[in-house]
Amino acid sequence: MSRMFVPGPVDVADEVLQAQTKPMLPHRSREFEAVYRRASEKSQGLFYTNYRVFLTASSGTGLQEAAIRNFVDKRVLSIVNGAFADRWHEVAVSNGKDVEKLSFDWDAPASPDLVADTVRKSGFEALTVVHNETSTGLQNPVKEIVEAVRAVSPDTLIFVDAVSSLGGAKIEMDAWGIDMLFTSSQKCLALPPGLALGAVSDRAMEKAKSVENRGWYFDLVRMEKHRLKDSSPATPAMSLIFALDYQLDRIFAEGLDNRFARHSAMAKRVQEWADAHDLSMYAPEGYRSQTVTTIKNERNINVSELNAFLKQREMRIAGGYGPIKESTFRIAHMGETQMEDIEKLLEAMEEFLGK
Ligand SMILES: Cc1ncc(COP(=O)(O)O)c(C=O)c1O
């Protein structure tokens, strides 16, 4: 398998790709409904939740939109310290909601106290926060943010984008008190793109019933009625659900804690390597992602040339993203990636830098 150290789409194991090649079934058949139900129920383990998990035929952005359309009547607070949080803010604005943006420097975590203070002063039905900013390689202190907000405004719903971390970092939806938590298939779950998974609390589902103009395709109230019958309103992404069903068994066979430890060890190795090569991380210590490392390009490495070199060895890394595109580059360590892959990558990068 070639190795893509990019933050999605990531490499998919051959046997998982194969799982997609099962013959189609009518989607409203007992046989497929059993697979649908199994995949959705097994997914609850990933989210550490007893609430429902929706499987949507979309990428993660679809669920950014679903959160806004279903659970926000008017006022929402959008916490922004990176490109994907910024996208979520735009999603809220473009859906006509009354959105307040609470910005933090991109190289700093969102402050739980400041978030709570803003919620206390202005009152919000809901807030959005990105757990793992794929642009900056920063992990926000979501558990602490939820705690701080709950203390001042227990009714505010909290939505968390974990597109690039769920399955690679531990996020305990129920224990932390998150109302909606979602991810995409093509990141830490190491599946092909096209499927999103979103878990939703009971109180958020209750609220949705009174929200107008939820739309149709991502109307989670409609979806819930079908989900209770192990089905979906529109045709599901069947092949991807076969693959999800298969991949979840592989993930649980590895063990979630082992999986998180593997991701975290790879992150530490990449960070130490960068330090040793006079390169610093974009995100501050204590808030660094365990699934993707964003490195400041302080040595003016020609990333296109580096990637051309790496591609000869069937590897590739990612450039920067958004406004920090030119000044950073990224090494992802998620999904199927193992420490020995990281060692090979770092060895090749050393060879390139030594040239
Ligand atoms: C943190 C985060 N949120 C949202 C998205 C958008 O997800 P998708 O491309 O699956 O729509 C991405 C994609 O990279 C992401 O990293």
The ligand as a MOL file (V3000), in Angstrom:
LIG
                    3D

  0  0  0     0  0            999 V3000
M  V30 BEGIN CTAB
M  V30 COUNTS 16 16 0 0 0
M  V30 BEGIN ATOM
M  V30 1 C -12.1330 19.5520 11.0510 0
M  V30 2 C -12.8350 19.3900 9.7520 0
M  V30 3 N -14.1290 19.7280 9.6680 0
M  V30 4 C -14.8180 19.5930 8.5240 0
M  V30 5 C -14.2050 19.1230 7.3920 0
M  V30 6 C -14.9900 18.9500 6.1670 0
M  V30 7 O -15.2100 17.5890 6.0450 0
M  V30 8 P -15.6200 16.9170 4.6600 0
M  V30 9 O -14.4970 17.2010 3.7150 0
M  V30 10 O -15.7460 15.4830 5.0430 0
M  V30 11 O -16.8840 17.5470 4.2380 0
M  V30 12 C -12.8560 18.7680 7.4080 0
M  V30 13 C -12.1870 18.2680 6.2110 0
M  V30 14 O -10.9940 18.1260 6.1290 0
M  V30 15 C -12.1730 18.8910 8.6310 0
M  V30 16 O -10.8830 18.5570 8.7000 0
M  V30 END ATOM
M  V30 BEGIN BOND
M  V30 1 1 1 2
M  V30 2 1 2 3
M  V30 3 2 2 15
M  V30 4 2 3 4
M  V30 5 1 4 5
M  V30 6 1 5 6
M  V30 7 2 5 12
M  V30 8 1 6 7
M  V30 9 1 7 8
M  V30 10 2 8 9
M  V30 11 1 8 10
M  V30 12 1 8 11
M  V30 13 1 12 13
M  V30 14 1 12 15
M  V30 15 2 13 14
M  V30 16 1 15 16
M  V30 END BOND
M  V30 END CTAB
M  END
